[in-house]
């Protein structure tokens, strides 16, 4: 990405949050420990792998239908 685009992006981030200091490295990234661990599981309709929370994967083992297939069947 060019320096000009970087400056525009940084300016946009500063307008949204005046305290934004820019990227300071992965070690200073916000803690993501509150997120549930994800597990890949294949959709039983389209056979595509989807990352879902581990509890859902264990609960729906073999009968999982992804959101895309659910939306198509509702139409």
Secondary structure as GFF3:
##gff-version 3
##sequence-region A 1 75
A	DSSP	alpha_helix	3	16	.	.	.	ID=ss1
A	DSSP	three_ten_helix	26	28	.	.	.	ID=ss2
A	DSSP	beta_strand	38	42	.	.	.	ID=ss3
A	DSSP	beta_strand	49	53	.	.	.	ID=ss4
A	DSSP	alpha_helix	54	59	.	.	.	ID=ss5
A	DSSP	alpha_helix	67	74	.	.	.	ID=ss6
###
